[in-house]
């Protein structure tokens, strides 16, 4: 075998080895993509089940108990789940959103259930974020439901604080014209309309005194 033929064979051996490596890599990528698609399908099925069985019912039940609340689906680019929004009202003077969503980790091995709370304006500290990591091969609805209940009950306690924190209730504070006490109109006795204005009272006794002699007390506001 002459030198040129031997040189050609050496190059061909290298080309054959490179082609073999490429086929191995292509097969590896194919198997990896198939595994990724299986895990993606597994995540989507688990996420949809948890949304339908656990997250959705709780979010809609929460919204049904507050007349200023409404539920919408989370943006699909973020994940599966719902947003419960609470409009600013005199009783709850803050714009509020609580999100419960599900997304996957980068390896598609776990579902990440995320709780996020936003209250504006902010006048007190509260838990704004938490998450629960659930392996996709062991997604049990019961621990998820227990975690969701704890988060949403905690949110309810937080939201109800808007009724008692002074910074939120400034516009609801009024003066009892009889005793001069500052009170929250939501806690007052039945109001009295007099000459086009509404008056509030800390106790029924003050209300009755006003009804008997309204002109006597109007200078005490």
Buried (B, 14 or more C-beta within 10 A) or exposed (E): EEEEEEEEEEEEEEEEEEEEEEEEEEEEEEEEEEEEEEBEEBBEEBBEEBBEEBBBEBBBEBBEEBEEBEBEEBEEEEBBBBBBBBEEEEBBBBBBBBBBBBBBEEEBBBBBBBBBBBBEEEEEEEEEEBEBEBEBEEBEBEEBBEBBEEBBEBBEEBBEBBBEEEEBBEEBEBBBBBBEEEBBBEEBBEBBEBEEEEBBBBBEEBBEBBEEEBEEBBEEE
